[in-house]
């Protein structure tokens, strides 16, 4: 039987988590609308319906809260959980599977929220060089889990004689870099939504480049 003190502790922890989430949501909206410099802790507190001291108790300062906001967006942009585990396991469908991965990557990383945060990062680093490391640590260009997932799949494909590489993580990075570059250009840095056909075209181009460079049997 769970004791009354245990139930109280769980309830307290849940309330704290909810309050933290409300603060982060309010901070994200404020940073995106006003930028880092013009966003005040007072304004975040008012929007979140908490005291200024509560924000300091949870996060310490505005810089740390900004880091948490970037980390949250980065986590949301990490598409690893949405990937079908059957992808890149059949040698006959490597190209098609890479296109599927690419389309999912583009859909998430070029979403309105992620694109807005990317533009925010570019602007704030230019105005506040001291934030460079904070932003670099929380880059939203490529989630760490999807990068690790693809590197592992490339490693398995290399071991099976499908790809020729001893640096699967580097190959995965090249794939995502090509997607990011072409996606940013085609979407005007996330301000214009890509059509499904355009996203498929960009993904197919990136997949072909990777396979022409690393596949044992080069595609036409």
BALUM-305964 format. One record per residue: y, x, z of N, C-alpha, C, O, CB in turn; residue in three letters. Coordinates in steps of 0.001 Angstrom, whole numbers, padded with zeros to 6 digits, always signed. Each point is the difference from the previous one (the first is absolute). Glycine has a CB too. Layout:
// residues N
YXZYXZYXZYXZYXZALA/...
This chain:
// residues 220
-001188+000846+000000+001188-000846+000000+001249+000890+000000+000077+000983+000737-001327-002834+000495UNK/+002216+001489-002064+001237+000765-000068+000889-000387+001167+000219-001184+000256-000381+001338-002767UNK/+000667+000830+003210+000818-000269+001177+001381-000487-000408+000435+000178-001138-001700+001560+002419UNK/+001939-002356-000323+001348-000501-000259+000946+001145-000341+000874-000143-000855-001293-001780+002409UNK/+000241+003055-000885+000867+001142-000275-000223+000539-001407+000942+000444-000656-000956+000122+003088UNK/-001248-000605-002901-000296+000466-001350+000616-000926-001043+000558+000451-001000-002688+000576+001832UNK/+002019-002335-000579+000603-000964-000930+001505+000176-000044+000610-000090-001066-002465-001527+001514UNK/+002453+001867+000700+001448+000191+000061+000407+001258-000761+001028+000021-000677-000962-001194+002902UNK/-000868+002204-002109+000306+001258-000687-000087-000177-001510+000830+000519-000747-001699+000772+002715UNK/-000159-002040-002413-000162-000251-001431+001171-000821-000527+000524+000278-001079-003028-000181+001327UNK/+002914-001107+000513+001119-000846-000408+001288+000810-000080+000797-000177-000922-001913-001805+001977UNK/+001315+002870-000086+001192+000847+000014+000010+000934-001210+001036+000205-000632-000979-000324+003148UNK/-001221+000679-002824-000099+000906-001148+000260-000744-001303+000631+000536-000911-002274+000875+002173UNK/+001160-002633-001348+000210-000798-001202+001480-000327-000183+000524+000076-001111-002828-001040+001358UNK/+002975+000598+000850+001435-000309-000084+000789+001239-000416+000945-000083-000785-001209-001692+002556UNK/-000141+002920-001231+000694+001242-000350-000174+000323-001483+000949+000416-000664-001295+000426+003006UNK/-000872-001037-002860-000266+000267-001413+000798-000946-000890+000533+000409-001032-002829+000405+001623UNK/+002375-002082-000185+000756-000975-000778+001488+000350-000009+000666-000096-001031-002364-001667+001602UNK/+002203+002167+000586+001420+000349+000093+000292+001238-000853+001026+000068-000676-000911-001055+003008UNK/-001009+001943-002295+000165+001208-000805+000024-000351-001488+000804+000540-000760-001958+000819+002545UNK/+000269-002264-002192-000056-000412-001393+001284-000693-000432+000490+000227-001106-002959-000451+001312UNK/+003014-000621+000667+001251-000699-000305+001141+001005-000175+000832-000146-000895-001630-001876+002189UNK/+000829+003025-000447+001045+001028-000084-000124+000779-001305+000998+000243-000678-000959-000059+003190UNK/-001254+000205-002862-000213+000763-001238+000383-000828-001214+000608+000525-000933-002457+000758+002034UNK/+001507-002566-001112+000366-000874-001118+001522-000107-000126+000547+000074-001100-002690-001371+001411UNK/+002812+001123+000816+001461-000095-000010+000623+001311-000460+000968+000000-000761-001066-001685+002615UNK/-000452+002793-001396+000519+001307-000396-000201+000233-001488+000887+000524-000674-001363+000356+002964UNK/-000688-001267-002808-000274+000172-001429+001011-000770-000831+000550+000537-000962-002988-000227+001452UNK/+002688-001559-000130+000978-000816-000730+001392+000631+000062+000712+000046-001003-002062-002110+001514UNK/+001730+002545+000665+001336+000585+000175+000155+001307-000770+001014+000211-000665-000890-001278+002916UNK/-001108+001932-002167+000078+001272-000715+000073-000226-001512+000743+000689-000700-002026+000420+002559UNK/+000509-002077-002356+000001-000259-001434+001315-000604-000462+000451+000276-001111-002910-000591+001207UNK/+003072-000497+000735+001248-000658-000391+001210+000908+000164+000891+000014-000848-001902-002182+001499UNK/+001041+002929+000444+001214+000759+000316-000167+001519-000086+000991+000729+000041-000362-002609+001419UNK/-001857+002361-001578-000213+001435+000021-000123+000518+001419+000249-000722+000966+000999+000914-003101UNK/-001635+001061+002247-000226+000595+001322+001293+000126+000796+000054-000385+001168-001997+001630-002108UNK/+002977-000710+000313+001237+000285+000740+000681-001264+000491+000468-000045+001138-000188+002092-002499UNK/-000218-003077+000522+000739-001212+000363-000817-000974+000831+000520-001029+000433+000777+001310-002505UNK/-002554+000023+002301-000820-000842+000863+000139+000477+001440-000224+001174+000294-001401-001630-002183UNK/+001987-000438+002767+000150+000351+001411-001152-000578+000812-000606-001004-000377+003107+001075+000113UNK/-002788+000576+001374-001040-000512+000898+000430-001362+000546-000839-000873+000224+000136+003237+000399UNK/+002006-002547-000409+000507-001300+000470-000339-001114-000983-000426-001085+000397+002286+002261+000798UNK/-001664-000893-002489-000272-001022-001014-001492-000308-000077-000387-001159-000152+002394+001923-001145UNK/-002836+000257+001401-001449-000215-000013-000414-000835+001197-000804-000923-000124+000462+003100-001075UNK/+000894-001848+002359-000331-000736+001218+000381-001469-000127-000750-000885+000413+001074+002976+000920UNK/+000853-002343-001911+000455-001385-000168-000921-000767-000939-000366-001142+000276+002726+001876+000128UNK/-002734-000101-001517-000866-000668-000966-001395-000241+000582-000629-001019-000284+001924+002088-001583UNK/-001770-000125+002681-001339-000124+000579-000013-000903+001232-001067-000412+000456+000542+002690-001322UNK/+001691-002583+001400+000063-000836+001192-000431+000726+001259-000572-000597+000913+000155-001343-002359UNK/+000700+003252+001487-000343+000793+001178+001237+000776+000427+001014+000003-000698-003452+000187-000017UNK/+002348+000462+001854+001116+000819+000448-000041+001374-000658-001044+000454-000467+001069-001689+002648UNK/+001123+001879-002205+000068+001362-000543-000895+000937+000804-000643+000890-000558+002995-001310-000241UNK/-002389+000213+002108-000815+000859+000858-001482-000165-000307-000767+000956+000114+002514-001102+001667UNK/-002156-001061-002172-001400-000216-000363-000393+000873-001190-001084+000583-000020+001228-002937+000886UNK/+000741+002439-001853-000287+000838-001164-000129+001458+000414-000900+000705-000456+002127-002320-001024UNK/-000320+002067+002348-000085+001381+000470-001280+000228+000805-000600+001073-000071+003108-000951+000115UNK/-002916-001122+000713-001234+000133+000788-001226+000150-000903-000928+000747+000310+001978-002114+001517UNK/-001037+000647-002942-001148+000028-000906+000022+001207-000941-001046+000578-000295+000983-003061+000422UNK/+001246+002859-000594+000072+000991-001080+000823+001246+000323-000108+001003-000706-000147-002891-000828UNK/+001043+001847+002549+000768+001181+000384+001353+000108-000670+001019+000119+000682-003152+000988-000315UNK/+002164-001146-001691+001266+000104-000718-000145-000575-001408-001095-000367-000424+001711+002410+001769UNK/+000506-002116-002061-000011-000606-001340-000808+000835-000979-000672-000551-000871+002908-000455+001327UNK/-002183+002311-000329-000746+000876-000901-001503-000270+000095-000689-000083-001016+002487+001825+001243UNK/-002296-001878+001005-001419-000277+000190-000364-001367-000562-001060-000168-000603+001056+001612+002648UNK/+000885-002419-001846-000248-001337-000543-000030+000045-001527-000817-000680-000621+001926-000359+002636UNK/-000242+001820-002615+000006+000168-001451-001323+000587-000472-000550-000421-001019+003042+000732+001054UNK/-002996+000662+000712-001289+000601-000334-001118-001044+000061-000883-000024-000858+001692+002236+001750UNK/-000764-003066+000121-001016-001050+000156+000073-000984-001160-001031-000441-000506+001141+000680+003009UNK/+001095-000583-002924+000177-000904-001138-000628+000605-001254-000728-000682-000721+002858-000218+001738UNK/-001852+002171-001278-000561+000655-001174-001524+000067+000086-000696-000198-000996+002805+001539+000756UNK/-002621-001062+001439-001452+000063+000189-000640-001355-000271-001087-000075-000571+001388+001898+002266UNK/+000376-002893-001285-000530-001340-000222-000066-000349-001474-000975-000592-000463+001881-000077+002665UNK/+000132+001038-002938+000001-000273-001438-001042+000857-000697-000667-000450-000931+003102-000152+001024UNK/-002569+001838+000362-001016+000869-000599-001397-000581+000217-000828+000004-000911+002311+002000+001287UNK/-001736-002498+000824-001306-000592+000283-000240-001223-000882-001112-000222-000479+001248+001060+002847UNK/+000922-001632-002578-000139-001189-000842-000268+000380-001450-000630-000754-000743+002156-000494+002282UNK/-001037+002436-001941-000191+000452-001379-001322+000715-000210-000334+000377-001123+002782-000183+000931UNK/-003190-000010+001251-001282+000689-000121-001067-001023-000364-000401-000822+000824+001099+002592+000861UNK/-001150-001703-002937-000853-001056-000554-001484+000222+000224-000820-000712-000579+002554+000361-001104UNK/-002097+001319+002508-001422+000342+000130-000852-001194+000408-001124-000143-000481+001801+002451+001086UNK/-000168-003164+000268-000793-001131+000476-000277-001024-001093-000939-000788+000108+001919+001142+002138UNK/-000161-000345-003299-000131-001006-001049-000906+000452-001146-000267-000771-000922+002536-000030+001525UNK/-002735+002030-000549-000812+000529-001085-001448-000477+000108-000595+000019+001078+002097+001984-001187UNK/-002046-002422-001000-001400-000393-000063-000866+001253+000179+000144+000950-000769+000401-002926-000762UNK/-001431+001999+002515-000816+001207+000233-000917+000349-001172-000561+001095-000043+000640-001629+002460UNK/-000233-000386-003361-000855+000283-001158+000734+000797-001082-000619+000474-000954-000638-002576+001446UNK/+002569+002247-000343+000770+000711-001010-000373+001483-000047-000276+000626+001024+002142-002266-000706UNK/-001865+002180-001543-000249+001425-000256-001355+000465+000508-000150+001132+000461+002587-000764-000331UNK/-003410-001245-000221-001378+000365+000333-000915-000027-001224-001071+000608-000004+001443-001519+002295UNK/+000063+000204-003315-000788-000095-001230+000615+000933-001050+001152-000201-000387-001820-002214+000911UNK/-000060+003419-000989+000542+000942-000991+000480-000675-001281+000854+000539-000703-002379+001163+001636UNK/+000982-002874-001239+000362-000682-001237+001319-000759+000091+000533-000443-001018-002942+000254+000539UNK/+002942+000035+001697+001232-000795+000146+001111+000791+000687+000900-000589+000599-002298-001480-000491UNK/+001343+003390-000190+001010+000819+000682+001398-000315-000517+000928-000169+000790-002630+001979-000456UNK/+001858-001888-001637+001330-000296-000565+000505-001352+000476+001124-000111+000491-001675+001490-002505UNK/-000272-002400+001870+000416-001350+000403+000314-000060+001506+000938-000678+000419-002356-000289-002278UNK/+000632+001674+002649+000225-000008+001451+001307+000708+000365+000723-000440+000894-003210+000402-000533UNK/+002782+001132-001056+001266+000688+000248+001186-000899-000360+001023+000009+000686-002146+002205-001129UNK/+000984-002978-000619+001056-000940-000374+000190-001042+001103+001131-000357+000330-001657+000707-002779UNK/-000566-000830+003010+000082-000974+001093+000704+000608+001208+000871-000635+000595-002981-000463-001407UNK/+001740+002315+001173+000656+000679+001124+001485+000177-000288+000840-000217+000874-002986+001413-000312UNK/+002462-000803-001785+001395+000209-000366+000822-001273+000083+001130+000026+000486-001865+001811-001958UNK/+000194-002938+001012+000738-001266+000040+000258-000436+001438+001079-000498+000321-002109-000161-002510UNK/+000045+000848+003043+000194-000356+001405+001060+000888+000631+000866-000482+000730-003247-000293-000584UNK/+002315+002064-000423+000980+000945+000523+001415-000388-000434+000918-000008+000820-002662+001821-000856UNK/+001920-002129-001227+001319-000367-000509+000506-001298+000636+001176-000113+000345-001727+001267-002502UNK/-000344-002126+002307+000398-001286+000564+000557+000166+001406+000972-000658+000371-002713-000470-001761UNK/+001130+001999+002162+000426+000182+001382+001217+000914+000094+000984-000338+000657-003343-000011+000082UNK/+002295+001502-001391+001080+000978+000161+001285-000396-000718+001067+000531+000306-002806+001208-000089UNK/+001649-002668-001171+001202-000481-000670+000404-001392+000483+000812-000674-000633-001430+002049-001354UNK/+000047-001797+003108+000402-001287+000578+001459+000063+000425+000551+001087+000177-002911-001524+000605UNK/+002978-000705-000620+001429-000049+000333+000312+000753+001284+000969+000758+000052-000821-002955-001206UNK/-000956+001999+002190+000274+000631+001286-000190+001519-000064+000850+000755+000473-001563-002870+000668UNK/-000382+002549-001715-000269+001442-000074+001047+000688-000869+000470+001086+000342-002936-001508-000032UNK/+002834-000192-001421+001012+000594-000873+001350+000095+000698+000717+000988-000154-001932-001895-001828UNK/+001556-000114+002743+001269+000023+000731+000024+001123+001031+001019+000666+000182-000799-003137-000525UNK/-001347+002675+001011-000069+001086+000983+000072+001354-000695+000632+000922+000516-001999-002379+001013UNK/+000735+001593-002683+000070+001261-000736+001451+000322-000363+000440+001140+000145-002764-001526-001056UNK/+003064-000621+000438+001409+000224-000331+000802+000338+001248+000913+000825-000041-001120-002398-001897UNK/-000138+000934+003043+000671+000300+001266-000212+001457+000382+000942+000681+000408-001243-003060+000330UNK/-000921+002856-000866-000317+001385+000350+000832+000968-000833+000572+000953+000529-002903-001642+000104UNK/+002395+000438-001941+000754+000891-000880+001464+000055+000425+000595+001075+000068-002173-001591-001959UNK/+002153-000650+002178+001404-000041+000396+000264+000644+001347+000995+000704+000171-000785-002760-001489UNK/-001087+001822+002265+000242+000510+001351-000202+001507+000098+000717+000671+000742-001425-002875+000147UNK/-000250+002737-001620-000202+001455+000024+001218+000699-000588+000390+001070+000469-002889-001373-000662UNK/+003108-000300-000843+001190+000597-000605+001169+000015+000981+000775+000955+000034-001553-001732-002286UNK/+000901-000282+003047+001115-000079+000949-000304+000666+001329+000902+000482+000686-000230-002586-001776UNK/-001962+002129+001454-000401+000549+001303-001136+000994-000196-001167-000356+000158+001872-001773+001017UNK/-000378+003369-001518-001058+001001-000228-000939+000169+001188-001149+000408-000169+002711+000759-001348UNK/-001078-001479+002721-000847+000146+001188-001151-000996+000005-000954+000150+000764+002935+000672+000493UNK/-001892-001849-002120-001080-000994-000083-001046+000396-001030-000976-000725-000197+002589-001046+000881UNK/-001429+002894-001334-000909+000380-001081-001450+000050+000459-000882-000534-000672+002733+001830-000354UNK/-002106-000649+002180-001369+000133+000462-000596-001334+000407-001183-000255-000224+001713+002550+000969UNK/+000305-003159-000136-000465-001335+000379-000476-000753-001236-001063-000621+000010+002659+000583+001943UNK/-000794+000100-003020-000348-000715-001224-001179+000650-000712-000858-000690-000551+003238-000020+000330UNK/-002419+002047+000234-001107+000692-000655-001318-000317+000683-001029-000136-000662+002586+001961-000026UNK/-001532-001944+002010-001218-000298+000749-000519-001391-000293-001195-000260+000137+001959+001800+001637UNK/+000133-002447-002181-000387-001390-000209+000201-000438-001440+000389-001138-000262+000195+000673+002624UNK/-000849+001368-003292+000140-000342-001412-000833-001236-000333-001147-000131+000426+001558+002554-000983UNK/+000203-003334-000222-000740-001222-000369-000559+000100-001413-000507-000980-000546+001977-000356+002071UNK/-001378+002517-002111-000467+000137-001379-001513-000095-000108-000534-000449-001014+002515+001858+000544UNK/-002656-000987+001510-001465+000057-000106-000594-000054+001400+000167+000940+000778-000040+000407-002930UNK/-000814-002428+002482-000593-000108+001320-001094+001026+000209-000720+000327-000944+001266-002738+000949UNK/-000692+002926+001201-000987+001054+000236-001446-000455-000144-000854+000793-000396+002496+000225+001902UNK/-001939-002288-001190-001395-000432-000070-000449-000228-001433-001127+000347-000353+001377-001388+002594UNK/+000612+000464-003074-000406-000205-001383-000132+001350-000705-000865+000172-000859+002011-002430+000824UNK/-000285+003218+000398-000113+001337-000586-001319+000644+000408-000682+000610-000823+003189-000366+000845UNK/-002860-000382+001250-001267+000548+000471-001190-000694-000623-001003+000634-000326+002109-000041+002446UNK/-000986-001914-002286-001082-000771-000619-000243+000475-001427-001142+000237-000394+001715-002219+001832UNK/+000512+002123-002219-000175+000401-001390-000495+001441-000099-000827+000315-000855+002635-001917+000188UNK/-001308+002474+001534-000476+001385-000006-001497+000055+000283-000723+000795-000601+002988-000010+001356UNK/-002724-001630+000159-001433-000022+000306-000800-000506-001191-001053+000550-000320+001578-000919+002741UNK/-000030-000680-003081-000723-000523-001160-000038+001049-001112-001022+000139-000671+001717-002496+001271UNK/+000388+003091-000806+000009+001059-001008-000972+001122+000380-000657+000580-000865+003054-001137+000314UNK/-002481+000851+001830-000938+001031+000460-001436-000414-000305-000800+000817-000456+002407-000145+002276UNK/-001932-001930-001571-001344-000508-000289-000275+000028-001497-001094+000369-000427+001202-001827+002467UNK/+000882+001067-002838-000170+000012-001447-000169+001426-000527-000751+000236-000947+002114-002337+000796UNK/-000667+003036+000767-000154+001407-000402-001401+000500+000331-000621+000708-000793+003081-000321+001158UNK/-002949-000761+000810-001350+000418+000402-001061-000602-000914-001069+000580-000189+001855-000382+002557UNK/-000483-001371-002936-000947-000674-000890+000118+000488-001449-000732-000460-000876+000834-001537+002378UNK/+000816+002926-001745+000164+000528-001345+000830-000877-000912-000069+000146-001221-002085+000943+001524UNK/+002942-002002+000262+000854-000890-000798+001372+000639-000211+000574-000069-001088-001796-001955+001990UNK/+001735+002646+000162+001278+000703-000079-000232+001486+000229-000977+000412+000625+002224-002463+000179UNK/-000323+002837-001326-000067+001447+000186+001225+000448+000791+001061+000250-000573-002368+000047-001591UNK/+001155-000199+003470+001095+000441+000858-000550+000473+001338-000995-000521+000505+002571-001085-001636UNK/-000911+002593+001685-000311+000444+001370+001116-000396+000951-000030+000335+001184-001304+001592-002088UNK/+002328-002651+000370+001156-000431+000799+000215-001501-000163+000987-000414-000607+000077+002691+000356UNK/-001968-003100+000782+000130-001450-000207+001270-000592+000588+000542-000960-000548-002993+000850+000553UNK/+002938+000665+001101+001234-000522+000590+001189+000253-000930+000903-000830-000111-001838+001220+002423UNK/+000921+000756-002970+001080+000314-000947-000049-000944-001197+001043-000440-000485-001095+002852+001208UNK/-001132-002720-001196-000145-000916-001140+000484-001401+000398+000686-000666-000775-002657+002017-000109UNK/+001615-001786+002076+000470-001305+000478+001524-000012+000080+000638-000986-000370-002775+000666+001675UNK/+002718+001419-000821+001454+000086+000069+000648-000070-001364+001056-000612-000155-001293+001950+002204UNK/-000378-000720-003038+000523-000057-001362-000040-001418-000550+000928-000442-000676-001676+002795+000317UNK/-000336-003058+000657-000121-001391-000460+001111-000861+000594+000661-000751-000717-003155+001032+000502UNK/+002696-000170+001522+001032-000806+000649+001403+000432-000424+000897-000835-000119-002435+000497+002060UNK/+001728+001631-002169+001311+000480-000433+000357-000569-001373+001140-000401-000236-001473+002510+001570UNK/-000647-002141-002234+000244-000563-001330+000317-001492+000101+000926-000492-000645-002465+002211-000375UNK/+000768-002425+001830+000261-001424+000201+001389-000227+000571+000741-000861-000473-003181+000476+000826UNK/+002792+001159+000665+001295-000174+000661+001141+000268-000973+000962-000767-000058-001989+001428+002250UNK/+000925+000419-002953+001061+000344-000944+000186-001097-001041+001108-000496-000202-001604+002923+000554UNK/-000599-002800-001009+000116-001006-001058+000382-001368+000564+000765-000743-000614-002463+002005-000725UNK/+001160-001584+002507+000328-001282+000616+001459-000090+000391+000637-001033-000205-002958+000893+001025UNK/+002857+001214-000258+001412+000023+000388+000899-000138-001222+000981-000743+000021-001550+002178+001956UNK/+000227-000715-003041+000816-000076-001211-000045-001397-000612+001034-000552-000375-001461+002983-000036UNK/-000764-002994+000314-000148-001303-000652+000615-001138+000809+000437-001003-000564-002514+001852-000488UNK/+002109-000693+002360+000519-001068+000870+001437+000246+000426+000533-000735+000831-002841+000349-000025UNK/+002950+001423-001371+001358+000370+000422+000041+000186+001508+000837-000569+000702+000152-000691-002648UNK/-001929+002082+002421-000106+000334+001425-000226-001236+000875+000595-000156+001066+000890+002117-001484UNK/-002356-002816-000068-000400-001155+000791+000937-001183-000045-000162-000942+000775-000934+002529+000650UNK/+002079-001562-002321+000951-001113-000072-000405-001041-001039+000546-001103-000020+001247+002668+000741UNK/-002752-001218-001587-000502-000925-001022-001516-000101+000153-000701+001012-000015+002608-000435-001590UNK/-002397-001779+001751-001444-000185+000194-000762+000350-001282+000396-000382-001101+000056-001426+002811UNK/-001544+002536-001538-000854+000310-001140-000850-001212-000364-000494-000708+000878+000448+003135-000208UNK/-000117-002656-001948-000936-001041-000431-001417+000540+000191-000195+001215+000034+001867-002179-001728UNK/-002653+000088+001817-001388+000474+000122-000411+000910-001161-000711+000984+000203+000171-003085+001032UNK/+000986+001772-002447-000351+000831-001150+000626+001380+000094-000638+000996-000340+000444-003050-001045UNK/+001432+002122+001841+000671+001299+000130-000662+000839+001078-000185+001204-000174+002338-002231-000584UNK/-002510+000399+001871-000680+000733+001070-001344+000531-000480-000386+001119+000336+001534-002548+001375UNK/-001867+000619-002503-001292+000429-000535+000183+001162-000978-000810+000926-000028-000089-003266+000311UNK/+001958+002289-001079+000276+001065-000960+000299+001322+000716-000506+001051-000394+001387-002765-001228UNK/-000067+001660+002663+000335+001196+000769-001248+000565+000678-000216+001212+000016+002549-002094+000355UNK/-003140-000001+000183-001221+000428+000684-000990+000616-000983-000661+000990+000312+001002-002790+001401UNK/-000437+001211-002896-000916+000531-001008+000441+001383-000466-000831+000877-000232+000299-003214-000498UNK/+001838+002527+000595+000501+001305-000425-000341+001063+001042-000454+001090-000348+002318-002207-000928UNK/-001648+000804+002541-000311+000953+001069-001493+000297+000053-000401+001147+000202+002369-001983+001098UNK/-002790-000193-001480-001456+000193+000024-000447+000887-001156-000850+000872+000177+000568-003115+000916UNK/+000850+002022-002269-000374+000816-001157+000388+001466+000208-000762+000903-000343+001038-002915-001138UNK/+000898+002237+002038+000449+001376+000234-000952+000732+000950-000340+001162-000219+002723-001888-000158UNK/-002801+000036+001422-000918+000619+000968-001352+000288-000645-000556+001085+000174+001722-002286+001703UNK/-001686+000243-002611-001330+000177-000587+000007+001025-001131-000974+000729-000181+000442-003086+000796UNK/+001624+002416-001376+000076+001013-001051+000054+001404+000597-000475+000963-000602+001647-002611-000883UNK/-000590+001748+002669+000125+001311+000641-001241+000396+000767-000323+001186+000068+002744-001570+000090UNK/-003137-000586+000431-001054+000357+000953-001383-000569-000288-000976+000456+000595+002764-000320+001027UNK/-001904-001117-002512-001318-000577-000271-000865+000980-000780+000479+000683-000905+000521-002984+000911UNK/-002270+002361+000351-000930+000847-000755-000086-000467-001441+000038+000813-000923-001350-000356+003009UNK/+001197-001763-002282+000020-000588-001333+001386-000592-000207+000297-001077+000518-002811+000581-000489UNK/+003344+001170-000762+001391-000410-000194+000092-001298-000784-000690-000157-001007+001380+002549+001074UNK/+000157-003338+000378+000191-001246-000767+000754+000274-001274+000657+001032-000136-000663-002358+002242UNK/-000087+000406-003035+000708+000160-001277+001497-000167+000200+000766+000100-000959-002776-000948-000283UNK/
